[in-house]
Amino acid sequence: MVRKSSGSLRAVLAENIRIFRKENELSQEALAEQCGLHRTYIGSVEREERNVTLGTLEVLAATLRVTVPQLLTEREASGSSRREEASE
């Protein structure tokens, strides 16, 4: 039997990619280009439509200058950025 990934984990990943991408002032297209991915792929990940491979997680994390666990960990204050947390 094929197992499907957790929808909630996809949601966490999607939100974190979006937050870290915006913190790095990258459009979906710019992030995709830097990762060697197609722009529509980044959009579909952010819309929780796709599962990503471990290799893609590593590339995304490196490009966004975060760790893979940071991409997969739910943030305590939904929608807050690292900059906001640092200034508190």
C-alpha positions as CSV (number, residue, x, y, z in Angstrom):
1,M,0.0,0.0,0.0
2,V,1.3,3.5,-0.9
3,R,1.2,6.0,2.0
4,K,0.4,9.6,1.4
5,S,2.3,12.3,3.2
6,S,0.7,14.3,6.0
7,G,-1.3,17.2,4.7
8,S,-0.4,19.2,7.8
9,L,3.4,18.7,7.1
10,R,2.8,19.9,3.5
11,A,1.1,23.0,5.0
12,V,4.0,23.7,7.3
13,L,6.5,23.3,4.5
14,A,4.4,25.5,2.2
15,E,4.1,28.3,4.8
16,N,7.8,28.1,5.8
17,I,9.0,28.3,2.2
18,R,6.8,31.3,1.5
19,I,8.0,33.1,4.7
20,F,11.7,32.3,4.1
21,R,11.4,33.2,0.4
22,K,9.9,36.6,1.3
23,E,12.5,37.2,4.0
24,N,15.1,36.6,1.3
25,E,13.2,39.0,-1.0
26,L,12.8,36.3,-3.7
27,S,9.9,35.8,-6.0
28,Q,8.8,32.3,-6.7
29,E,10.5,32.6,-10.1
30,A,13.8,33.8,-8.6
31,L,13.8,31.0,-6.0
32,A,13.1,28.4,-8.7
33,E,15.9,29.7,-10.8
34,Q,18.4,29.6,-7.9
35,C,17.3,26.1,-7.1
36,G,17.3,24.8,-10.6
37,L,13.6,24.2,-10.5
38,H,10.6,25.4,-12.6
39,R,8.7,28.4,-11.3
40,T,5.4,26.5,-11.4
41,Y,6.9,23.8,-9.2
42,I,7.6,26.3,-6.4
43,G,4.1,27.7,-6.7
44,S,2.6,24.2,-6.5
45,V,4.7,23.4,-3.4
46,E,3.5,26.7,-1.7
47,R,-0.1,25.7,-2.6
48,E,0.4,22.3,-0.9
49,E,-0.2,20.5,-4.2
50,R,3.1,18.6,-4.3
51,N,5.3,16.4,-2.1
52,V,9.0,17.2,-2.4
53,T,12.0,14.8,-2.3
54,L,14.7,15.0,0.3
55,G,17.1,16.3,-2.3
56,T,14.7,19.1,-3.2
57,L,14.3,19.9,0.5
58,E,18.1,20.2,0.8
59,V,18.3,22.5,-2.2
60,L,15.5,24.7,-1.0
61,A,17.0,24.9,2.5
62,A,20.4,25.8,1.2
63,T,19.0,28.5,-1.2
64,L,16.9,30.0,1.6
65,R,19.8,29.8,4.0
66,V,17.9,27.7,6.6
67,T,18.1,24.1,7.6
68,V,15.8,21.3,6.5
69,P,14.3,21.0,10.0
70,Q,13.5,24.7,9.9
71,L,11.5,24.1,6.7
72,L,9.6,21.2,8.3
73,T,9.0,22.7,11.8
74,E,5.8,24.5,12.5
75,R,6.4,28.1,13.6
76,E,5.0,29.1,17.0
77,A,3.6,32.5,15.9
78,S,2.0,31.7,12.5
79,G,3.0,34.3,9.9
80,S,5.8,35.8,12.0
81,S,9.2,36.2,10.4
82,R,12.7,35.6,11.8
83,R,13.2,39.4,11.6
84,E,10.2,40.1,13.8
85,E,11.3,37.5,16.3
86,A,14.8,38.9,16.4
87,S,13.6,42.4,17.1
88,E,11.4,41.4,20.1
